[in-house]
Amino acid sequence: MLPNGEFGHYIFKTFNECFNIAKTFGSGLITLGLVPVIKEYLNYNMKMIGVFSKNREEWYLTIWAAAYYGFTIIPFYATLGPDSIGYVLDHTNVSTLCITADLINDIAGFK
């Protein structure tokens, strides 16, 4: 969707293009240390990443990266209200959140 609310022309990608984008994105997250291992859940070592976005291409590519690299996706939903955002942040200790610009104000003020 364009900034004016209209839909622009979509350029389709092949499976291989999407797969390579997802692999590169996931590799970058690891290299930058944005998905640290969390060891506080029983005997599990988890690498968590949050996603706060309406359905869009980048959301799906993030899910693919998570599947490829073994990240646990923590979904955030604007429809659940601001209290749920704080609750999820507090209970998961997720340190990286993939978010769209239109939802940034919804998380402003949280740690």
matplotlib code that plots the C-alpha trace (Angstrom):
import matplotlib.pyplot as plt

x = [0.0, 1.3, 1.5, -1.6, -3.6, -3.8, -2.5, 0.6, 1.7, 2.9, 6.1, 5.9, 8.9, 9.9, 10.2, 14.0, 14.0, 11.9, 14.0, 17.2, 15.8, 14.6, 18.0, 19.9, 17.6, 17.9, 21.6, 21.8, 19.8, 22.2, 25.3, 24.1, 23.3, 19.6, 18.3, 20.1, 19.6, 17.2, 17.6, 14.9, 12.2, 12.7, 15.7, 15.0, 17.4, 15.1, 15.9, 12.9, 11.9, 8.7, 6.5, 4.1, 2.6, -0.5, -0.1, 2.4, 5.3, 8.0, 5.9, 6.0, 9.7, 10.4, 8.4, 10.5, 13.7, 12.5, 11.7, 15.0, 17.1, 15.0, 13.7, 10.5, 8.1, 6.3, 3.3, 1.9, -1.6, -2.8, -6.3, -5.6, -4.8, -1.7, -1.9, -1.3, 1.9, 3.4, 2.3, 3.9, 7.1, 7.3, 6.7, 8.8, 11.9, 12.0, 14.7, 14.0, 10.7, 10.0, 7.4, 5.9, 6.2, 2.4, 2.5, 5.5, 3.3, 1.6, 4.8, 6.3, 6.8, 7.4, 10.9]
y = [0.0, 3.4, 6.3, 7.8, 4.6, 3.4, 0.1, 0.2, -2.3, -5.5, -7.1, -10.9, -12.8, -16.3, -18.9, -18.7, -14.9, -15.0, -17.8, -15.9, -12.7, -14.7, -16.4, -13.2, -11.4, -14.2, -14.4, -10.6, -10.9, -13.6, -11.7, -8.5, -10.4, -9.5, -13.0, -13.9, -17.4, -17.2, -20.1, -19.5, -21.8, -25.2, -26.8, -25.0, -22.7, -20.3, -17.5, -15.2, -12.5, -10.5, -9.5, -6.6, -5.9, -6.4, -9.1, -8.1, -9.5, -8.6, -10.4, -13.6, -13.3, -12.9, -16.1, -17.9, -16.6, -17.8, -21.3, -21.6, -20.5, -21.9, -18.7, -18.6, -16.1, -14.0, -12.4, -9.0, -7.9, -4.3, -5.5, -6.8, -3.4, -1.8, -3.9, -7.0, -5.6, -4.9, -8.3, -10.2, -8.1, -8.9, -12.6, -13.4, -11.2, -10.8, -8.3, -7.7, -6.7, -6.4, -3.7, -1.4, 2.3, 2.8, 0.8, 2.4, 4.6, 1.5, 0.4, 3.8, 3.8, 0.1, -1.1]
z = [0.0, -0.9, 1.7, 0.2, 0.9, -2.6, -3.8, -6.1, -8.7, -7.0, -8.4, -7.8, -6.6, -7.2, -4.4, -4.7, -4.4, -1.3, 0.2, -0.4, 1.1, 4.2, 4.6, 4.3, 6.7, 9.3, 8.9, 9.5, 12.6, 13.9, 12.9, 14.6, 17.8, 17.6, 18.5, 21.6, 23.1, 26.1, 28.5, 31.1, 29.7, 31.4, 29.6, 26.2, 24.4, 22.5, 20.1, 19.9, 17.5, 17.7, 14.7, 15.0, 11.6, 9.5, 6.9, 4.4, 2.4, 5.0, 7.7, 5.7, 4.9, 8.6, 9.3, 6.7, 8.2, 11.6, 10.3, 8.5, 11.5, 14.3, 15.8, 17.8, 16.5, 19.1, 17.5, 18.6, 17.7, 17.7, 18.1, 21.6, 22.9, 24.5, 27.7, 25.7, 24.2, 27.7, 28.9, 26.0, 26.3, 30.0, 29.7, 26.7, 27.1, 23.3, 22.4, 18.7, 17.3, 13.5, 13.2, 10.6, 10.9, 11.4, 14.6, 16.3, 18.5, 19.8, 21.5, 22.5, 26.2, 26.6, 27.6]

ax = plt.figure().add_subplot(projection="3d")
ax.plot(x, y, z, "-o")
ax.set_aspect("equal")
plt.show()
